[in-house]
Amino acid sequence: MGRILAIDYGTKRTGIAVTDELQLIASGLTTVETKDLMPFLNKYLTSENVDMVLIGEPKQRDGTPSEVEADIQKFLVQFSAVFPNQLTERVDERFTSKMAFQTMIDSGLKKKQRQNKALLDEISATILLQAYLNRK
């Protein structure tokens, strides 16, 4: 069994989380600059056994697509061209950033540490992935 990789795509940074090989536990992997995302994924997906890639689907409260969705669609076209056989799934990522920020507060991080946007993106991806695992 392979891992599941989750992507919380952003215009500047992208948070990435991954499961263990048994697909039981979601863990933050890293945050990469979005401009470096495809090279990172190319290296990771060729060196690790990944069954599926989850890609966050940001929506407004009313269910309409978020502004970043247009950028994600461009990324999806590029991703499917480079990895045509990779199974992907879109998952609703509403409120993951708010949940990630609350997680940072609950874990006792100081205000200065909570300003780390890269950490916030990585935690958001982890929450996205864990929610998927919980539904599975």
Z-matrix of the N, CA and C atoms (Angstrom, degrees):
N
C 1 1.450
C 2 1.528 1 108.08
N 3 1.308 2 116.22 1 140.43
C 4 1.455 3 120.83 2 -179.26
C 5 1.518 4 112.46 3 -101.67
N 6 1.288 5 114.90 4 176.09
C 7 1.453 6 122.28 5 -179.41
C 8 1.536 7 110.93 6 -79.04
N 9 1.325 8 115.26 7 164.33
C 10 1.460 9 122.35 8 168.36
C 11 1.522 10 105.62 9 -113.77
N 12 1.319 11 115.90 10 130.38
C 13 1.452 12 122.31 11 179.92
C 14 1.520 13 108.18 12 -108.75
N 15 1.327 14 116.99 13 133.63
C 16 1.469 15 121.12 14 178.93
C 17 1.517 16 109.41 15 -114.88
N 18 1.331 17 114.92 16 138.55
C 19 1.457 18 121.94 17 -178.95
C 20 1.525 19 109.12 18 -121.10
N 21 1.333 20 115.67 19 121.80
C 22 1.461 21 122.21 20 172.23
C 23 1.525 22 105.77 21 -104.31
N 24 1.336 23 115.24 22 89.32
C 25 1.459 24 122.64 23 -171.61
C 26 1.523 25 111.49 24 -72.62
N 27 1.313 26 115.05 25 135.13
C 28 1.456 27 121.24 26 174.72
C 29 1.514 28 109.59 27 -136.44
N 30 1.303 29 116.86 28 160.52
C 31 1.460 30 119.44 29 -177.28
C 32 1.532 31 111.88 30 -69.24
N 33 1.340 32 117.86 31 -28.77
C 34 1.469 33 121.00 32 178.74
C 35 1.525 34 112.50 33 -103.52
N 36 1.334 35 115.76 34 -48.07
C 37 1.463 36 122.24 35 -177.21
C 38 1.514 37 109.14 36 -129.51
N 39 1.326 38 114.64 37 152.23
C 40 1.456 39 120.56 38 177.75
C 41 1.523 40 108.98 39 -128.40
N 42 1.326 41 115.27 40 123.21
C 43 1.453 42 120.82 41 177.47
C 44 1.515 43 110.10 42 -83.88
N 45 1.323 44 116.04 43 141.01
C 46 1.461 45 121.14 44 -178.24
C 47 1.519 46 109.31 45 -131.34
N 48 1.335 47 114.88 46 133.85
C 49 1.465 48 121.94 47 176.31
C 50 1.521 49 107.84 48 -130.13
N 51 1.313 50 115.36 49 160.82
C 52 1.460 51 120.17 50 -177.15
C 53 1.523 52 109.72 51 -147.58
N 54 1.319 53 115.44 52 153.34
C 55 1.463 54 119.93 53 174.98
C 56 1.523 55 109.60 54 -92.46
N 57 1.311 56 114.81 55 169.02
C 58 1.451 57 120.71 56 167.54
C 59 1.529 58 107.22 57 -72.97
N 60 1.308 59 118.34 58 174.35
C 61 1.463 60 121.27 59 -176.61
C 62 1.525 61 113.34 60 -67.43
N 63 1.333 62 117.26 61 -22.14
C 64 1.463 63 120.18 62 177.51
C 65 1.527 64 112.11 63 -87.30
N 66 1.323 65 116.24 64 -1.37
C 67 1.463 66 123.27 65 179.37
C 68 1.531 67 112.32 66 58.98
N 69 1.328 68 115.22 67 43.21
C 70 1.462 69 120.79 68 179.96
C 71 1.517 70 113.03 69 -106.49
N 72 1.336 71 116.66 70 -36.70
C 73 1.458 72 121.22 71 -171.56
C 74 1.519 73 110.07 72 -124.32
N 75 1.322 74 116.28 73 131.25
C 76 1.467 75 122.06 74 175.34
C 77 1.525 76 108.65 75 -93.94
N 78 1.320 77 116.32 76 133.84
C 79 1.456 78 121.72 77 177.91
C 80 1.521 79 109.27 78 -135.02
N 81 1.320 80 115.37 79 144.20
C 82 1.453 81 119.18 80 174.46
C 83 1.519 82 109.38 81 -65.51
N 84 1.313 83 116.65 82 136.11
C 85 1.461 84 120.65 83 178.87
C 86 1.522 85 110.36 84 -101.01
N 87 1.332 86 116.31 85 -55.74
C 88 1.452 87 120.56 86 -178.11
C 89 1.522 88 109.92 87 -173.07
N 90 1.299 89 115.02 88 176.48
C 91 1.456 90 122.68 89 168.22
C 92 1.517 91 105.78 90 -125.94
N 93 1.325 92 116.51 91 131.65
C 94 1.461 93 120.17 92 178.88
C 95 1.522 94 109.51 93 -121.02
N 96 1.313 95 115.39 94 152.07
C 97 1.457 96 119.38 95 172.02
C 98 1.526 97 106.41 96 -62.54
N 99 1.313 98 117.14 97 134.49
C 100 1.463 99 120.58 98 -175.53
C 101 1.522 100 111.76 99 -58.75
N 102 1.306 101 117.84 100 -33.03
C 103 1.466 102 120.02 101 178.23
C 104 1.534 103 111.19 102 -64.06
N 105 1.326 104 118.04 103 -21.78
C 106 1.465 105 123.05 104 179.51
C 107 1.525 106 112.69 105 -101.52
N 108 1.326 107 117.35 106 8.33
C 109 1.464 108 120.88 107 -173.67
C 110 1.523 109 112.96 108 -64.69
N 111 1.323 110 118.33 109 -48.29
C 112 1.472 111 119.64 110 -177.03
C 113 1.531 112 112.19 111 -63.43
N 114 1.328 113 119.99 112 -44.56
C 115 1.471 114 118.31 113 175.55
C 116 1.534 115 112.33 114 -60.53
N 117 1.347 116 116.65 115 -39.18
C 118 1.464 117 119.59 116 177.76
C 119 1.531 118 110.62 117 -61.79
N 120 1.344 119 116.22 118 -48.35
C 121 1.467 120 120.32 119 -179.28
C 122 1.522 121 111.45 120 -63.75
N 123 1.304 122 116.86 121 -38.81
C 124 1.462 123 120.13 122 178.76
C 125 1.527 124 110.53 123 -59.41
N 126 1.322 125 116.42 124 -45.89
C 127 1.466 126 120.86 125 179.03
C 128 1.532 127 110.79 126 -65.75
N 129 1.326 128 116.28 127 -46.14
C 130 1.475 129 120.11 128 -176.22
C 131 1.528 130 111.53 129 -67.32
N 132 1.319 131 117.01 130 -47.57
C 133 1.472 132 120.08 131 -175.33
C 134 1.519 133 112.66 132 -70.64
N 135 1.324 134 118.19 133 -22.11
C 136 1.467 135 119.47 134 176.70
C 137 1.526 136 112.09 135 -86.99
N 138 1.335 137 117.34 136 -17.56
C 139 1.461 138 119.66 137 -178.77
C 140 1.526 139 113.44 138 -104.41
N 141 1.320 140 118.44 139 -16.08
C 142 1.467 141 122.04 140 -178.15
C 143 1.527 142 110.17 141 -119.86
N 144 1.312 143 115.67 142 154.75
C 145 1.462 144 121.63 143 176.53
C 146 1.537 145 107.93 144 -87.66
N 147 1.324 146 116.46 145 105.08
C 148 1.460 147 122.25 146 -177.30
C 149 1.519 148 109.00 147 -118.08
N 150 1.334 149 116.59 148 117.94
C 151 1.464 150 121.46 149 179.47
C 152 1.520 151 112.35 150 -76.43
N 153 1.332 152 116.42 151 -38.94
C 154 1.455 153 119.91 152 -174.10
C 155 1.519 154 110.32 153 -150.43
N 156 1.334 155 114.12 154 149.92
C 157 1.461 156 121.23 155 174.69
C 158 1.516 157 107.49 156 -117.09
N 159 1.327 158 116.01 157 120.48
C 160 1.460 159 121.55 158 175.31
C 161 1.514 160 108.54 159 -93.09
N 162 1.312 161 115.94 160 134.84
C 163 1.455 162 120.83 161 179.41
C 164 1.519 163 107.68 162 -123.58
N 165 1.315 164 114.98 163 122.88
C 166 1.452 165 120.32 164 -178.32
C 167 1.520 166 112.12 165 -59.93
N 168 1.318 167 114.40 166 143.22
C 169 1.464 168 122.14 167 177.65
C 170 1.521 169 107.84 168 -117.68
N 171 1.337 170 116.14 169 95.58
C 172 1.462 171 119.28 170 -177.08
C 173 1.524 172 111.67 171 -75.13
N 174 1.316 173 114.92 172 132.48
C 175 1.456 174 120.79 173 179.86
C 176 1.520 175 109.64 174 -132.66
N 177 1.327 176 114.63 175 154.67
C 178 1.455 177 120.70 176 173.42
C 179 1.533 178 108.13 177 -75.24
N 180 1.294 179 116.76 178 171.43
C 181 1.473 180 120.36 179 178.74
C 182 1.520 181 112.54 180 -57.56
N 183 1.337 182 116.48 181 -33.83
C 184 1.465 183 120.15 182 -178.51
C 185 1.528 184 113.03 183 -83.35
N 186 1.325 185 117.31 184 3.80
C 187 1.459 186 121.35 185 177.27
C 188 1.517 187 114.85 186 92.08
N 189 1.326 188 117.82 187 -4.96
C 190 1.462 189 120.21 188 178.24
C 191 1.530 190 109.22 189 -77.35
N 192 1.332 191 116.63 190 153.14
C 193 1.473 192 119.58 191 -178.65
C 194 1.526 193 112.29 192 -62.99
N 195 1.314 194 115.45 193 145.46
C 196 1.460 195 122.55 194 175.96
C 197 1.529 196 109.25 195 -74.47
N 198 1.339 197 116.54 196 165.87
C 199 1.457 198 120.63 197 -178.70
C 200 1.522 199 112.56 198 -61.68
N 201 1.317 200 118.22 199 -31.82
C 202 1.461 201 121.93 200 -176.99
C 203 1.536 202 112.14 201 -73.18
N 204 1.311 203 117.71 202 -11.12
C 205 1.469 204 121.13 203 -178.08
C 206 1.529 205 112.06 204 -58.31
N 207 1.321 206 118.41 205 -36.09
C 208 1.466 207 120.73 206 178.46
C 209 1.530 208 110.60 207 -61.69
N 210 1.329 209 116.66 208 -40.48
C 211 1.469 210 120.78 209 177.08
C 212 1.529 211 110.84 210 -67.05
N 213 1.330 212 116.38 211 -38.54
C 214 1.462 213 120.03 212 179.31
C 215 1.526 214 110.08 213 -65.12
N 216 1.323 215 117.57 214 -38.49
C 217 1.471 216 120.08 215 178.70
C 218 1.527 217 110.55 216 -61.89
N 219 1.318 218 117.80 217 -40.61
C 220 1.469 219 121.16 218 176.72
C 221 1.526 220 110.16 219 -63.25
N 222 1.341 221 116.04 220 -42.93
C 223 1.459 222 120.40 221 177.40
C 224 1.525 223 110.80 222 -60.65
N 225 1.334 224 117.65 223 -42.63
C 226 1.461 225 121.34 224 -178.91
C 227 1.524 226 111.82 225 -62.01
N 228 1.315 227 117.19 226 -38.74
C 229 1.470 228 120.73 227 177.11
C 230 1.528 229 109.72 228 -62.92
N 231 1.314 230 116.18 229 -46.02
C 232 1.461 231 120.81 230 179.43
C 233 1.535 232 110.62 231 -64.81
N 234 1.326 233 116.48 232 -43.87
C 235 1.466 234 121.36 233 -178.83
C 236 1.528 235 110.65 234 -60.75
N 237 1.342 236 117.22 235 -47.02
C 238 1.466 237 119.96 236 -177.56
C 239 1.527 238 111.73 237 -68.93
N 240 1.329 239 118.08 238 -25.15
C 241 1.462 240 120.35 239 175.83
C 242 1.532 241 110.89 240 -72.33
N 243 1.325 242 116.37 241 -38.59
C 244 1.463 243 120.84 242 -178.72
C 245 1.535 244 111.53 243 -81.05
N 246 1.331 245 116.55 244 -35.95
C 247 1.475 246 122.04 245 -177.28
C 248 1.536 247 109.79 246 -123.97
N 249 1.335 248 118.10 247 67.51
C 250 1.467 249 119.66 248 -172.98
C 251 1.530 250 114.33 249 -64.60
N 252 1.308 251 118.13 250 -22.71
C 253 1.470 252 120.84 251 -177.64
C 254 1.516 253 113.82 252 -99.83
N 255 1.326 254 117.07 253 1.91
C 256 1.464 255 120.48 254 -177.99
C 257 1.531 256 110.37 255 -81.14
N 258 1.304 257 116.27 256 123.39
C 259 1.457 258 121.80 257 176.89
C 260 1.525 259 108.98 258 -69.03
N 261 1.337 260 116.29 259 129.88
C 262 1.461 261 121.16 260 177.94
C 263 1.521 262 109.27 261 -129.55
N 264 1.308 263 114.80 262 157.79
C 265 1.460 264 121.15 263 176.35
C 266 1.517 265 108.19 264 -147.98
N 267 1.312 266 116.60 265 139.69
C 268 1.454 267 121.98 266 175.65
C 269 1.525 268 108.33 267 -91.83
N 270 1.317 269 116.27 268 140.42
C 271 1.461 270 121.46 269 178.44
C 272 1.523 271 109.90 270 -134.52
N 273 1.316 272 115.38 271 140.42
C 274 1.456 273 122.70 272 179.81
C 275 1.522 274 109.11 273 -61.87
N 276 1.320 275 115.62 274 127.59
C 277 1.462 276 118.90 275 -178.54
C 278 1.521 277 112.59 276 -116.19
N 279 1.336 278 116.63 277 19.95
C 280 1.466 279 118.58 278 178.76
C 281 1.517 280 111.20 279 -56.80
N 282 1.296 281 115.61 280 136.26
C 283 1.467 282 125.49 281 174.49
C 284 1.530 283 114.64 282 71.70
N 285 1.339 284 119.24 283 2.80
C 286 1.464 285 118.63 284 179.83
C 287 1.525 286 111.90 285 -64.56
N 288 1.337 287 117.77 286 -35.79
C 289 1.468 288 119.41 287 179.39
C 290 1.526 289 110.78 288 -66.53
N 291 1.326 290 116.65 289 -40.10
C 292 1.470 291 119.50 290 177.61
C 293 1.531 292 110.54 291 -66.25
N 294 1.318 293 116.43 292 -40.50
C 295 1.460 294 120.31 293 178.08
C 296 1.533 295 110.37 294 -65.56
N 297 1.327 296 116.74 295 -38.41
C 298 1.466 297 120.82 296 178.86
C 299 1.525 298 110.64 297 -64.49
N 300 1.329 299 116.73 298 -42.87
C 301 1.461 300 120.01 299 178.78
C 302 1.525 301 110.50 300 -63.22
N 303 1.326 302 117.02 301 -41.98
C 304 1.462 303 120.29 302 178.24
C 305 1.526 304 110.74 303 -64.53
N 306 1.322 305 116.90 304 -36.38
C 307 1.464 306 121.21 305 176.53
C 308 1.523 307 110.42 306 -61.95
N 309 1.329 308 116.23 307 -39.87
C 310 1.462 309 120.10 308 178.06
C 311 1.533 310 110.75 309 -63.35
N 312 1.320 311 116.61 310 -41.16
C 313 1.468 312 120.76 311 178.07
C 314 1.527 313 109.92 312 -65.40
N 315 1.337 314 115.31 313 -48.04
C 316 1.467 315 120.26 314 -177.41
C 317 1.533 316 112.42 315 -62.58
N 318 1.321 317 116.45 316 -29.07
C 319 1.463 318 119.00 317 -178.75
C 320 1.530 319 112.04 318 -84.58
N 321 1.328 320 116.57 319 0.42
C 322 1.452 321 120.41 320 173.60
C 323 1.520 322 115.22 321 87.51
N 324 1.321 323 117.81 322 15.47
C 325 1.457 324 119.05 323 178.79
C 326 1.529 325 110.14 324 -68.14
N 327 1.307 326 115.88 325 139.40
C 328 1.461 327 121.79 326 178.41
C 329 1.529 328 109.60 327 -69.86
N 330 1.319 329 116.10 328 161.85
C 331 1.466 330 121.93 329 -177.46
C 332 1.529 331 111.73 330 -54.64
N 333 1.317 332 117.30 331 -42.65
C 334 1.471 333 121.79 332 179.80
C 335 1.536 334 110.19 333 -61.80
N 336 1.320 335 117.21 334 -41.57
C 337 1.463 336 121.31 335 179.48
C 338 1.528 337 111.42 336 -67.96
N 339 1.330 338 116.64 337 -33.46
C 340 1.472 339 120.51 338 -179.68
C 341 1.524 340 111.98 339 -71.30
N 342 1.324 341 117.54 340 -14.29
C 343 1.459 342 121.25 341 177.88
C 344 1.525 343 112.28 342 -81.19
N 345 1.319 344 117.08 343 -3.47
C 346 1.466 345 122.73 344 179.14
C 347 1.534 346 109.04 345 -74.31
N 348 1.319 347 116.95 346 98.49
C 349 1.472 348 122.08 347 -176.39
C 350 1.524 349 111.47 348 -65.56
N 351 1.325 350 117.53 349 -32.16
C 352 1.463 351 120.43 350 179.37
C 353 1.532 352 110.42 351 -63.73
N 354 1.328 353 116.35 352 -42.35
C 355 1.459 354 120.44 353 177.79
C 356 1.527 355 110.47 354 -64.35
N 357 1.324 356 116.57 355 -40.67
C 358 1.461 357 121.34 356 177.77
C 359 1.532 358 110.83 357 -59.25
N 360 1.329 359 117.27 358 -43.33
C 361 1.470 360 121.35 359 179.57
C 362 1.525 361 111.70 360 -65.34
N 363 1.310 362 116.73 361 -40.13
C 364 1.470 363 120.85 362 179.18
C 365 1.533 364 110.69 363 -66.20
N 366 1.324 365 116.63 364 -42.67
C 367 1.463 366 120.21 365 178.08
C 368 1.526 367 110.46 366 -65.35
N 369 1.326 368 117.07 367 -38.85
C 370 1.472 369 120.77 368 177.57
C 371 1.528 370 110.93 369 -59.64
N 372 1.325 371 116.27 370 -43.87
C 373 1.467 372 120.03 371 178.19
C 374 1.523 373 111.00 372 -63.42
N 375 1.322 374 116.30 373 -37.32
C 376 1.470 375 120.62 374 179.08
C 377 1.528 376 110.74 375 -66.42
N 378 1.326 377 116.96 376 -42.18
C 379 1.465 378 120.97 377 178.16
C 380 1.530 379 110.20 378 -63.77
N 381 1.316 380 116.45 379 -42.48
C 382 1.466 381 122.24 380 177.25
C 383 1.523 382 110.41 381 -57.09
N 384 1.319 383 115.89 382 -46.56
C 385 1.466 384 121.30 383 -178.36
C 386 1.525 385 111.47 384 -69.47
N 387 1.321 386 117.55 385 -43.04
C 388 1.468 387 119.54 386 -179.62
C 389 1.525 388 110.93 387 -65.22
N 390 1.321 389 117.92 388 -37.59
C 391 1.469 390 120.97 389 176.82
C 392 1.525 391 110.29 390 -62.49
N 393 1.323 392 116.51 391 -39.48
C 394 1.469 393 120.35 392 177.24
C 395 1.528 394 109.76 393 -63.63
N 396 1.315 395 117.28 394 -45.76
C 397 1.466 396 120.97 395 179.59
C 398 1.527 397 111.33 396 -61.77
N 399 1.325 398 116.91 397 -38.85
C 400 1.466 399 120.87 398 179.78
C 401 1.530 400 111.64 399 -64.97
N 402 1.333 401 116.51 400 -34.15
C 403 1.475 402 120.46 401 179.11
C 404 1.531 403 112.02 402 -76.70
N 405 1.322 404 116.36 403 -25.55
C 406 1.460 405 121.74 404 -174.68
C 407 1.498 406 114.11 405 -67.62
